[in-house]
Amino acid sequence: LIKFISPFVAWALQARRLSAGTEESLGEIVSGFVRTGTMLAELGSAVGHLVQASTRVASLAGMTTRVSEVLEAVRRLEVSGNEPFTLARTWTAQGGQSPASSS
């Protein structure tokens, strides 16, 4: 989106600068317009890269949390051992016992 808007912003910035009364040749005006538009397009690209990086960091944080939980579970099993346990009865949304837990 920014790459489409940047020429208009560049034009507005150049128009403001020209209205200040500076005397420049047509080549200098066009060069300033192109340079400003390019810089704004690169700014938009950089913002896009920052958004992608923040998404990747958030994904990495989620993976790190899951790995940490697995390591904590392994430590608990090393300390307490794998002692037998009983399954509690589970109930379905309709109010009956689920087939897996019925005996």
CNS distance restraints for C-alpha pairs under 8 A (distance, minus, plus):
assign (resid   1 and name CA) (resid   5 and name CA) 6.49 0.50 0.50
assign (resid   2 and name CA) (resid   6 and name CA) 5.78 0.50 0.50
assign (resid   2 and name CA) (resid  40 and name CA) 7.60 0.50 0.50
assign (resid   2 and name CA) (resid  41 and name CA) 6.30 0.50 0.50
assign (resid   2 and name CA) (resid  44 and name CA) 5.45 0.50 0.50
assign (resid   3 and name CA) (resid   7 and name CA) 7.63 0.50 0.50
assign (resid   3 and name CA) (resid  40 and name CA) 7.41 0.50 0.50
assign (resid   3 and name CA) (resid  41 and name CA) 4.76 0.50 0.50
assign (resid   3 and name CA) (resid  44 and name CA) 6.71 0.50 0.50
assign (resid   5 and name CA) (resid   9 and name CA) 6.46 0.50 0.50
assign (resid   6 and name CA) (resid  10 and name CA) 5.94 0.50 0.50
assign (resid   6 and name CA) (resid  37 and name CA) 5.30 0.50 0.50
assign (resid   6 and name CA) (resid  38 and name CA) 7.79 0.50 0.50
assign (resid   6 and name CA) (resid  40 and name CA) 5.52 0.50 0.50
assign (resid   6 and name CA) (resid  41 and name CA) 5.97 0.50 0.50
assign (resid   7 and name CA) (resid  11 and name CA) 6.03 0.50 0.50
assign (resid   7 and name CA) (resid  33 and name CA) 7.84 0.50 0.50
assign (resid   7 and name CA) (resid  37 and name CA) 5.08 0.50 0.50
assign (resid   8 and name CA) (resid  12 and name CA) 6.21 0.50 0.50
assign (resid   9 and name CA) (resid  13 and name CA) 6.14 0.50 0.50
assign (resid   9 and name CA) (resid  37 and name CA) 7.46 0.50 0.50
assign (resid  10 and name CA) (resid  14 and name CA) 6.06 0.50 0.50
assign (resid  10 and name CA) (resid  33 and name CA) 5.73 0.50 0.50
assign (resid  10 and name CA) (resid  34 and name CA) 7.75 0.50 0.50
assign (resid  10 and name CA) (resid  36 and name CA) 5.31 0.50 0.50
assign (resid  10 and name CA) (resid  37 and name CA) 5.08 0.50 0.50
assign (resid  10 and name CA) (resid  40 and name CA) 7.75 0.50 0.50
assign (resid  11 and name CA) (resid  15 and name CA) 5.99 0.50 0.50
assign (resid  11 and name CA) (resid  33 and name CA) 6.28 0.50 0.50
assign (resid  12 and name CA) (resid  16 and name CA) 6.16 0.50 0.50
assign (resid  13 and name CA) (resid  17 and name CA) 6.27 0.50 0.50
assign (resid  14 and name CA) (resid  18 and name CA) 6.10 0.50 0.50
assign (resid  14 and name CA) (resid  29 and name CA) 7.45 0.50 0.50
assign (resid  14 and name CA) (resid  32 and name CA) 7.11 0.50 0.50
assign (resid  14 and name CA) (resid  33 and name CA) 6.21 0.50 0.50
assign (resid  15 and name CA) (resid  19 and name CA) 6.05 0.50 0.50
assign (resid  16 and name CA) (resid  20 and name CA) 6.64 0.50 0.50
assign (resid  17 and name CA) (resid  21 and name CA) 7.69 0.50 0.50
assign (resid  17 and name CA) (resid  22 and name CA) 7.40 0.50 0.50
assign (resid  18 and name CA) (resid  22 and name CA) 5.81 0.50 0.50
assign (resid  18 and name CA) (resid  23 and name CA) 7.77 0.50 0.50
assign (resid  24 and name CA) (resid  28 and name CA) 6.06 0.50 0.50
assign (resid  24 and name CA) (resid  29 and name CA) 6.53 0.50 0.50
assign (resid  25 and name CA) (resid  29 and name CA) 6.40 0.50 0.50
assign (resid  26 and name CA) (resid  30 and name CA) 6.17 0.50 0.50
assign (resid  27 and name CA) (resid  31 and name CA) 5.95 0.50 0.50
assign (resid  28 and name CA) (resid  32 and name CA) 6.07 0.50 0.50
assign (resid  29 and name CA) (resid  33 and name CA) 6.22 0.50 0.50
assign (resid  30 and name CA) (resid  34 and name CA) 6.15 0.50 0.50
assign (resid  31 and name CA) (resid  35 and name CA) 6.02 0.50 0.50
assign (resid  32 and name CA) (resid  36 and name CA) 5.96 0.50 0.50
assign (resid  33 and name CA) (resid  37 and name CA) 6.10 0.50 0.50
assign (resid  34 and name CA) (resid  38 and name CA) 6.04 0.50 0.50
assign (resid  35 and name CA) (resid  39 and name CA) 6.14 0.50 0.50
assign (resid  36 and name CA) (resid  40 and name CA) 6.21 0.50 0.50
assign (resid  37 and name CA) (resid  41 and name CA) 6.18 0.50 0.50
assign (resid  38 and name CA) (resid  42 and name CA) 6.15 0.50 0.50
assign (resid  39 and name CA) (resid  43 and name CA) 6.14 0.50 0.50
assign (resid  40 and name CA) (resid  44 and name CA) 6.31 0.50 0.50
assign (resid  41 and name CA) (resid  45 and name CA) 6.32 0.50 0.50
assign (resid  42 and name CA) (resid  46 and name CA) 6.11 0.50 0.50
assign (resid  43 and name CA) (resid  47 and name CA) 6.23 0.50 0.50
assign (resid  44 and name CA) (resid  48 and name CA) 6.26 0.50 0.50
assign (resid  45 and name CA) (resid  49 and name CA) 6.31 0.50 0.50
assign (resid  46 and name CA) (resid  50 and name CA) 6.28 0.50 0.50
assign (resid  47 and name CA) (resid  51 and name CA) 6.30 0.50 0.50
assign (resid  48 and name CA) (resid  52 and name CA) 6.30 0.50 0.50
assign (resid  49 and name CA) (resid  53 and name CA) 6.08 0.50 0.50
assign (resid  50 and name CA) (resid  54 and name CA) 6.16 0.50 0.50
assign (resid  51 and name CA) (resid  55 and name CA) 6.31 0.50 0.50
assign (resid  52 and name CA) (resid  56 and name CA) 6.27 0.50 0.50
assign (resid  53 and name CA) (resid  57 and name CA) 6.14 0.50 0.50
assign (resid  54 and name CA) (resid  58 and name CA) 6.18 0.50 0.50
assign (resid  55 and name CA) (resid  59 and name CA) 6.24 0.50 0.50
assign (resid  56 and name CA) (resid  60 and name CA) 6.09 0.50 0.50
assign (resid  57 and name CA) (resid  61 and name CA) 6.12 0.50 0.50
assign (resid  58 and name CA) (resid  62 and name CA) 6.36 0.50 0.50
assign (resid  59 and name CA) (resid  63 and name CA) 6.38 0.50 0.50
assign (resid  60 and name CA) (resid  64 and name CA) 6.08 0.50 0.50
assign (resid  61 and name CA) (resid  65 and name CA) 6.20 0.50 0.50
assign (resid  62 and name CA) (resid  66 and name CA) 6.42 0.50 0.50
assign (resid  63 and name CA) (resid  67 and name CA) 6.24 0.50 0.50
assign (resid  64 and name CA) (resid  68 and name CA) 6.11 0.50 0.50
assign (resid  65 and name CA) (resid  69 and name CA) 6.25 0.50 0.50
assign (resid  66 and name CA) (resid  70 and name CA) 6.32 0.50 0.50
assign (resid  67 and name CA) (resid  71 and name CA) 6.22 0.50 0.50
assign (resid  68 and name CA) (resid  72 and name CA) 6.17 0.50 0.50
assign (resid  69 and name CA) (resid  73 and name CA) 6.22 0.50 0.50
assign (resid  70 and name CA) (resid  74 and name CA) 6.24 0.50 0.50
assign (resid  71 and name CA) (resid  75 and name CA) 6.22 0.50 0.50
assign (resid  72 and name CA) (resid  76 and name CA) 6.21 0.50 0.50
assign (resid  73 and name CA) (resid  77 and name CA) 6.22 0.50 0.50
assign (resid  74 and name CA) (resid  78 and name CA) 6.19 0.50 0.50
assign (resid  75 and name CA) (resid  79 and name CA) 6.29 0.50 0.50
assign (resid  76 and name CA) (resid  80 and name CA) 5.96 0.50 0.50
assign (resid  76 and name CA) (resid  81 and name CA) 7.57 0.50 0.50
assign (resid  77 and name CA) (resid  81 and name CA) 4.76 0.50 0.50
assign (resid  77 and name CA) (resid  82 and name CA) 5.95 0.50 0.50
assign (resid  87 and name CA) (resid 101 and name CA) 7.69 0.50 0.50
assign (resid  88 and name CA) (resid 101 and name CA) 7.66 0.50 0.50
assign (resid  89 and name CA) (resid  97 and name CA) 7.27 0.50 0.50
assign (resid  89 and name CA) (resid 101 and name CA) 5.48 0.50 0.50
assign (resid  89 and name CA) (resid 102 and name CA) 7.46 0.50 0.50
assign (resid  90 and name CA) (resid  97 and name CA) 6.17 0.50 0.50
assign (resid  90 and name CA) (resid  98 and name CA) 6.13 0.50 0.50
assign (resid  90 and name CA) (resid 101 and name CA) 6.30 0.50 0.50
assign (resid  91 and name CA) (resid  95 and name CA) 6.04 0.50 0.50
assign (resid  91 and name CA) (resid  96 and name CA) 5.58 0.50 0.50
assign (resid  91 and name CA) (resid  97 and name CA) 4.65 0.50 0.50
assign (resid  91 and name CA) (resid  98 and name CA) 5.63 0.50 0.50
assign (resid  92 and name CA) (resid  96 and name CA) 5.55 0.50 0.50
assign (resid  92 and name CA) (resid  97 and name CA) 6.04 0.50 0.50
assign (resid  92 and name CA) (resid  98 and name CA) 5.69 0.50 0.50
assign (resid  97 and name CA) (resid 101 and name CA) 6.80 0.50 0.50
assign (resid  97 and name CA) (resid 102 and name CA) 6.15 0.50 0.50
assign (resid  98 and name CA) (resid 102 and name CA) 6.34 0.50 0.50
